[in-house]
Amino acid sequence: MALSVTFFPDTLTTNAIWFGCNLEERSIHGHRLSDSMIITSKLREFDGEVFHPMMLPAMFAEFERDRHVNLVRTSNTQFIQRMIDIESRNDVFYGIRQINRDTQQPTEKNYSPQSTSPLRTGSFFDGMKGRVGSFLSGKTLSTSSTFNSSVGSETLKSESTEEHEDEDDEETCAMLWIKISHLKNGMESWKTQLRKMLDHLQELEDTDFGMNRNIPTKVWRNRRDGLKECGKRIRERLNDLVDEYDEFIRECDHIMAGMSLATQLDLNHIGRKDARLNENISRSSLAVAETAQRDGSLMKSIAILGMIYLPATFVCYLAPGFATLPYSGSVNWDL
């Protein structure tokens, strides 16, 4: 909004142009009112000297006060919501991911080395046959690859999703900080204008509002006293507005100071996310090591099979040949 006012003290006439009035009617205390209707109703219902030159500027300050209050409250609400979102995001990260980790642990335990050890499951050869059959069927390889791919895909998916969320949050926090900073600077400048209005009120009273003294003294004095009384009420209201703007500015300082807390919370979230990622990498490395250990055990079992059955097979293969050789009681060593 903007206001241009010209006061003529001889006739107590004020010519004003009020820019930016919203002619759209809105509900105010159960009544449909527009800005122009509010201005005219206040002038009509005022019980003092409505011709005071600072009457319209004081009303203009009231409109600006309402607008600034809405902006401060909206910014404060957005800031609080941003902190709640950061905390909720941390809770989701450490809640849902914990459930996923708990569901993955039984899968890993089913394929642990102790569960496939031949010494604990039965006889040596029964366990060895089970290992060889599992190795030849490819179950171990498919299981380990499935586990590793599921962990990797979940990690990459969660990382990519959270990176996009972090970019949106970072942009939103930056825009919120810029908006609050501009709002604070604007209220500081407007508070300076309010102080200038107070100084101008005192200047008008010192100059008797520039009224002509040629009129009868009693009429002139009554008019001057009425304007001074109205000016006193306007001064009190402007002082109240200055105090309220001090509170609004402190609220903006509180919000901007809280940005450091929000930033620290976000950094803590990033650190926890990195720790969680390192944990997933460690679990994947552990799964790879366990798979390699199982493969080594299978190769050892295959080697044992070779050592036991191959010599026996060789002997069995040569046994019929030995059985068909002629036997004589004496051997002639003569050449």
KEFI-853743 format. One line per field, with one value per residue (C-alpha): x, z, y; residue number from 1. Coordinates in nm, 4 decimals. Example, Ala and Ser with C-alpha at 12.3 -4.5 7.8 and 13.67 -1.06 7.14 Angstrom:
# residues 2
X = c(1.2300, 1.3670)
Z = c(0.7800, 0.7140)
Y = c(-0.4500, -0.1060)
pos = c(1, 2)
END
This chain:
# residues 335
X = c(0.0000, 0.0925, -0.0648, -0.0388, -0.1910, -0.2250, -0.3629, -0.5083, -0.5097, -0.7294, -1.0257, -0.9165, -0.9430, -0.7405, -0.6965, -0.5602, -0.4970, -0.4750, -0.2995, -0.3308, -0.6727, -0.8275, -1.1867, -1.2545, -1.4860, -1.3698, -1.5218, -1.4239, -1.6008, -1.8940, -1.9267, -1.8328, -1.6057, -1.3516, -1.0582, -1.2457, -1.5447, -1.3183, -1.1530, -1.4793, -1.6415, -1.3509, -1.3674, -1.7431, -1.7413, -1.4466, -1.5484, -1.2704, -1.1419, -1.1523, -0.9930, -0.6570, -0.3865, -0.2303, -0.5561, -0.5146, -0.1423, -0.2324, -0.4956, -0.2430, -0.0055, -0.2819, -0.3248, 0.0494, 0.0600, -0.2031, -0.0162, 0.3173, 0.1624, 0.0323, 0.3727, 0.5562, 0.3121, 0.3266, 0.7070, 0.7181, 0.4758, 0.6824, 1.0002, 0.8472, 0.7061, 1.0497, 1.2053, 0.9254, 0.9818, 1.3524, 1.2814, 1.0107, 1.2444, 1.5036, 1.2412, 1.1303, 1.4895, 1.5702, 1.2319, 1.1524, 1.5150, 1.5409, 1.2393, 1.4012, 1.7242, 1.5388, 1.3671, 1.7004, 1.8742, 1.6803, 1.7713, 2.1393, 2.1169, 1.9636, 2.2767, 2.5347, 2.8336, 2.7336, 2.3968, 2.5663, 2.8498, 2.8680, 2.9823, 2.6589, 2.4014, 2.4881, 2.7557, 3.0437, 2.9390, 2.5752, 2.6783, 2.9299, 2.6676, 2.4371, 2.7081, 2.7987, 2.4357, 2.3789, 2.6896, 2.5976, 2.2409, 2.3649, 2.1512, 2.4348, 2.5371, 2.1835, 2.1111, 2.4195, 2.3685, 2.0046, 2.0983, 2.3701, 2.1525, 1.8646, 2.0891, 2.2544, 1.9300, 1.7696, 2.0712, 2.0883, 1.7142, 1.7051, 2.0101, 1.8699, 1.5310, 1.6812, 1.9197, 1.6235, 1.4454, 1.7555, 1.7802, 1.4161, 1.4602, 1.7788, 1.6098, 1.3057, 1.5161, 1.7211, 1.4107, 1.2592, 1.5715, 1.5758, 1.2079, 1.2453, 1.5559, 1.3734, 1.0750, 1.2916, 1.4664, 1.1308, 0.9899, 1.3011, 1.2520, 0.8815, 0.9502, 1.1749, 0.8822, 0.6592, 0.9091, 0.9075, 0.5281, 0.5653, 0.8096, 0.5719, 0.2876, 0.4950, 0.5879, 0.2206, 0.1332, 0.4225, 0.3042, -0.0647, -0.1307, -0.0683, -0.4154, -0.4948, -0.5179, -0.7489, -1.0564, -1.2148, -0.9975, -1.2487, -1.3307, -0.9632, -0.8723, -1.1471, -1.0398, -0.6742, -0.7502, -0.9628, -0.6832, -0.4291, -0.6520, -0.6851, -0.3075, -0.2496, -0.4568, -0.2777, 0.0593, -0.0346, -0.1398, 0.1767, 0.3871, 0.1998, 0.2718, 0.6425, 0.6454, 0.4635, 0.7123, 0.9943, 0.8280, 0.7862, 1.1517, 1.2561, 1.0395, 1.2223, 1.5549, 1.4347, 1.3443, 1.6747, 1.8674, 1.6724, 1.7963, 2.1312, 1.9514, 1.7688, 2.0973, 2.2619, 1.9741, 2.0035, 2.3791, 2.3189, 2.0701, 2.3276, 2.5864, 2.3447, 2.2545, 2.6233, 2.6653, 2.3680, 2.5168, 2.8488, 2.6614, 2.4883, 2.8223, 2.9723, 2.6803, 2.7205, 3.0940, 3.0189, 2.7734, 3.0363, 3.2932, 3.0499, 2.9723, 3.3434, 3.3850, 3.1028, 3.2561, 3.5900, 3.4203, 3.2537, 3.5832, 3.7387, 3.4560, 3.5059, 3.8790, 3.8047, 3.5716, 3.8475, 4.1010, 3.8671, 3.6837, 3.9372, 4.2011, 3.9300, 3.7896, 4.1376, 4.1915, 3.8525, 3.9297, 4.2596, 4.1255, 3.9791, 4.3148, 4.5002, 4.2430, 4.3006, 4.6813, 4.8060, 4.9690, 5.2490, 5.4147, 5.7684, 5.9122, 6.1893, 6.4375, 6.6595, 6.6911)
Z = c(0.0000, -0.0408, 0.0848, -0.0325, 0.1980, 0.1601, 0.4520, 0.4242, 0.7741, 0.6888, 0.5987, 0.7851, 0.4568, 0.3780, 0.0238, 0.0135, -0.2378, -0.0975, -0.3339, -0.3158, -0.1529, -0.2055, -0.3218, -0.2714, 0.0200, 0.2871, 0.6068, 0.9122, 1.2390, 1.0477, 0.8069, 0.4401, 0.4210, 0.1785, 0.2567, 0.1416, 0.3584, 0.6607, 0.6062, 0.5629, 0.8598, 1.0879, 0.9810, 1.0255, 1.3716, 1.5132, 1.8181, 1.7964, 1.5520, 1.2362, 1.0432, 1.2121, 0.9396, 1.0857, 1.1003, 0.7651, 0.8180, 1.1528, 0.9830, 0.7158, 0.9916, 1.1283, 0.7905, 0.7609, 1.1111, 1.0256, 0.7094, 0.8895, 1.1693, 0.9166, 0.7481, 1.0781, 1.1945, 0.8613, 0.8633, 1.2215, 1.1386, 0.8373, 1.0434, 1.3180, 1.0566, 0.8955, 1.2274, 1.2854, 0.9361, 1.0063, 1.3319, 1.1697, 0.8866, 1.1381, 1.3185, 0.9933, 0.8929, 1.2201, 1.2582, 0.9212, 0.8443, 1.1783, 1.0802, 0.7460, 0.9199, 1.1615, 0.8701, 0.6955, 0.9938, 0.9825, 0.6132, 0.6923, 0.9829, 0.7588, 0.5413, 0.8188, 0.8154, 1.1431, 1.0005, 0.7175, 0.9217, 0.8774, 1.2329, 1.3740, 1.1227, 1.1024, 0.9713, 0.7684, 0.4385, 0.4727, 0.5292, 0.2473, 0.0059, 0.1028, 0.0356, -0.2982, -0.4027, -0.2974, -0.4828, -0.8017, -0.7954, -0.7556, -0.4508, -0.2538, -0.5341, -0.6092, -0.2429, -0.1853, -0.5037, -0.4166, -0.0703, -0.1979, -0.4736, -0.2341, 0.0090, -0.2681, -0.4415, -0.1135, -0.0238, -0.3625, -0.3709, -0.0223, -0.0932, -0.4187, -0.2620, 0.0402, -0.1749, -0.3656, -0.0358, 0.1024, -0.2048, -0.1662, 0.2072, 0.1531, -0.1060, 0.1151, 0.4189, 0.2111, 0.0719, 0.4196, 0.5581, 0.2739, 0.3248, 0.6994, 0.6499, 0.4062, 0.6404, 0.9339, 0.7342, 0.6101, 0.9625, 1.0819, 0.8068, 0.8815, 1.2523, 1.1541, 0.9610, 1.2662, 1.4731, 1.2069, 1.2362, 1.6105, 1.5467, 1.2923, 1.5455, 1.7873, 1.5098, 1.4206, 1.7821, 1.8152, 1.5087, 1.6111, 1.2998, 1.0816, 1.1472, 1.0796, 1.3986, 1.2427, 1.3442, 1.6892, 1.9760, 2.1421, 1.8210, 1.7304, 2.0772, 2.0781, 1.7372, 1.8398, 2.1652, 1.9804, 1.7318, 2.0140, 2.1958, 1.8796, 1.8261, 2.1771, 2.1037, 1.7726, 1.9479, 2.2030, 1.9293, 1.7288, 2.0398, 2.0868, 1.7252, 1.7752, 2.0763, 1.8785, 1.5947, 1.8439, 1.9410, 1.5767, 1.5064, 1.8070, 1.6708, 1.3384, 1.5248, 1.7084, 1.3806, 1.2156, 1.5226, 1.5134, 1.1595, 1.3082, 1.5134, 1.2049, 1.0143, 1.2961, 1.3003, 0.9258, 0.9524, 1.2249, 0.9960, 0.7171, 0.9563, 1.0734, 0.7156, 0.6330, 0.9347, 0.8207, 0.4717, 0.6146, 0.8186, 0.5055, 0.3264, 0.6187, 0.6198, 0.2451, 0.2894, 0.5671, 0.3425, 0.0668, 0.3144, 0.4402, 0.0832, 0.0079, 0.3208, 0.2129, -0.1325, 0.0276, 0.2390, -0.0696, -0.2560, 0.0424, 0.0423, -0.3278, -0.2675, 0.0099, -0.2229, -0.4799, -0.2294, -0.1073, -0.4161, -0.6956, -0.5562, -0.4796, -0.8294, -0.9770, -0.7750, -0.8727, -1.2342, -1.2220, -1.0105, -1.3041, -1.4855, -1.1880, -1.1597, -1.5211, -1.4964, -1.4991, -1.1811, -1.1614, -0.8593, -0.9794, -1.1701, -1.4192, -1.3818, -1.6585, -1.9603)
Y = c(0.0000, 0.3669, 0.6901, 1.0497, 1.3159, 1.6937, 1.8983, 2.2512, 2.4056, 2.7026, 2.4865, 2.1682, 1.9815, 1.6726, 1.5445, 1.1916, 0.9155, 0.5650, 0.3240, -0.0505, -0.0803, -0.4205, -0.3811, -0.7502, -0.8151, -1.0568, -1.1884, -0.9807, -1.0653, -1.2068, -0.9124, -0.8885, -0.5823, -0.4403, -0.2119, 0.0984, 0.0079, -0.0383, 0.3014, 0.4908, 0.3164, 0.4063, 0.7698, 0.7739, 0.6146, 0.8109, 1.0172, 1.2776, 1.5371, 1.3335, 1.6231, 1.5743, 1.5654, 1.2472, 1.0533, 0.8799, 0.8024, 0.6416, 0.4267, 0.3385, 0.2239, 0.0000, -0.1689, -0.2237, -0.3642, -0.6271, -0.7225, -0.7541, -0.9600, -1.2128, -1.2331, -1.2872, -1.5529, -1.7322, -1.7309, -1.8537, -2.1345, -2.2379, -2.2391, -2.4528, -2.6898, -2.7169, -2.8225, -3.0734, -3.2152, -3.2593, -3.4406, -3.6539, -3.7418, -3.8612, -4.0701, -4.2315, -4.2983, -4.4726, -4.6406, -4.7930, -4.8779, -5.0585, -5.2699, -5.3519, -5.4467, -5.6744, -5.8477, -5.9024, -6.0598, -6.3914, -6.4261, -6.3911, -6.6301, -6.8969, -6.8895, -6.8601, -7.0981, -7.2660, -7.3678, -7.5600, -7.7084, -8.0918, -8.1473, -8.0015, -8.1208, -8.4851, -8.7146, -8.5810, -8.7308, -8.6255, -8.2664, -8.2873, -8.4166, -8.1342, -7.8760, -8.0228, -8.0403, -7.6820, -7.5709, -7.7561, -7.6230, -7.2659, -7.1932, -7.0410, -6.8112, -6.6995, -6.6419, -6.4275, -6.2296, -6.1702, -6.0500, -5.8196, -5.6789, -5.6168, -5.4330, -5.2360, -5.1447, -5.0414, -4.8303, -4.6599, -4.6033, -4.4550, -4.2421, -4.1021, -4.0302, -3.8593, -3.6547, -3.5092, -3.4418, -3.2706, -3.0473, -2.9418, -2.8816, -2.6839, -2.4627, -2.4136, -2.3218, -2.0780, -1.9101, -1.8948, -1.7303, -1.4747, -1.3937, -1.3472, -1.1328, -0.9045, -0.8906, -0.7910, -0.5175, -0.3897, -0.3702, -0.1885, 0.0695, 0.0995, 0.1490, 0.4402, 0.5886, 0.5512, 0.7477, 1.0170, 1.0279, 1.0851, 1.3675, 1.5183, 1.5072, 1.7109, 1.9523, 2.0059, 2.0811, 2.3245, 2.5175, 2.5027, 2.2944, 2.5993, 2.7398, 3.1067, 3.3168, 3.5775, 3.3814, 3.4497, 3.3309, 3.0994, 2.9159, 2.8913, 2.7607, 2.4982, 2.3741, 2.3619, 2.1803, 1.9250, 1.8567, 1.8261, 1.5788, 1.3744, 1.4003, 1.2678, 0.9596, 0.9083, 0.9418, 0.6775, 0.4408, 0.5001, 0.4347, 0.1081, 0.0191, 0.0904, -0.1429, -0.4106, -0.3803, -0.4271, -0.7535, -0.8546, -0.7808, -0.9885, -1.2681, -1.2469, -1.2520, -1.5604, -1.7298, -1.6408, -1.7555, -2.0802, -2.1365, -2.2386, -2.5031, -2.6287, -2.6383, -2.8342, -3.0802, -3.1245, -3.1814, -3.4380, -3.6087, -3.6207, -3.7652, -4.0318, -4.1118, -4.1575, -4.3833, -4.5873, -4.6133, -4.7306, -4.9883, -5.1183, -5.1367, -5.3289, -5.5705, -5.6251, -5.6855, -5.9323, -6.1153, -6.1345, -6.2699, -6.5327, -6.6354, -6.6677, -6.8765, -7.1066, -7.1395, -7.2297, -7.4946, -7.6391, -7.6547, -7.8270, -8.0794, -8.1440, -8.1957, -8.4440, -8.6302, -8.6464, -8.7781, -9.0505, -9.1710, -9.1253, -9.3700, -9.6214, -9.5823, -9.6289, -9.9461, -10.0807, -10.0091, -10.2009, -10.4912, -10.6934, -10.6746, -10.8156, -11.0900, -11.2126, -11.2384, -11.6101, -11.7256, -11.9826, -12.1238, -12.0491, -11.7652, -11.8187, -11.5394, -11.6713, -11.4550)
pos = c(1, 2, 3, 4, 5, 6, 7, 8, 9, 10, 11, 12, 13, 14, 15, 16, 17, 18, 19, 20, 21, 22, 23, 24, 25, 26, 27, 28, 29, 30, 31, 32, 33, 34, 35, 36, 37, 38, 39, 40, 41, 42, 43, 44, 45, 46, 47, 48, 49, 50, 51, 52, 53, 54, 55, 56, 57, 58, 59, 60, 61, 62, 63, 64, 65, 66, 67, 68, 69, 70, 71, 72, 73, 74, 75, 76, 77, 78, 79, 80, 81, 82, 83, 84, 85, 86, 87, 88, 89, 90, 91, 92, 93, 94, 95, 96, 97, 98, 99, 100, 101, 102, 103, 104, 105, 106, 107, 108, 109, 110, 111, 112, 113, 114, 115, 116, 117, 118, 119, 120, 121, 122, 123, 124, 125, 126, 127, 128, 129, 130, 131, 132, 133, 134, 135, 136, 137, 138, 139, 140, 141, 142, 143, 144, 145, 146, 147, 148, 149, 150, 151, 152, 153, 154, 155, 156, 157, 158, 159, 160, 161, 162, 163, 164, 165, 166, 167, 168, 169, 170, 171, 172, 173, 174, 175, 176, 177, 178, 179, 180, 181, 182, 183, 184, 185, 186, 187, 188, 189, 190, 191, 192, 193, 194, 195, 196, 197, 198, 199, 200, 201, 202, 203, 204, 205, 206, 207, 208, 209, 210, 211, 212, 213, 214, 215, 216, 217, 218, 219, 220, 221, 222, 223, 224, 225, 226, 227, 228, 229, 230, 231, 232, 233, 234, 235, 236, 237, 238, 239, 240, 241, 242, 243, 244, 245, 246, 247, 248, 249, 250, 251, 252, 253, 254, 255, 256, 257, 258, 259, 260, 261, 262, 263, 264, 265, 266, 267, 268, 269, 270, 271, 272, 273, 274, 275, 276, 277, 278, 279, 280, 281, 282, 283, 284, 285, 286, 287, 288, 289, 290, 291, 292, 293, 294, 295, 296, 297, 298, 299, 300, 301, 302, 303, 304, 305, 306, 307, 308, 309, 310, 311, 312, 313, 314, 315, 316, 317, 318, 319, 320, 321, 322, 323, 324, 325, 326, 327, 328, 329, 330, 331, 332, 333, 334, 335)
END
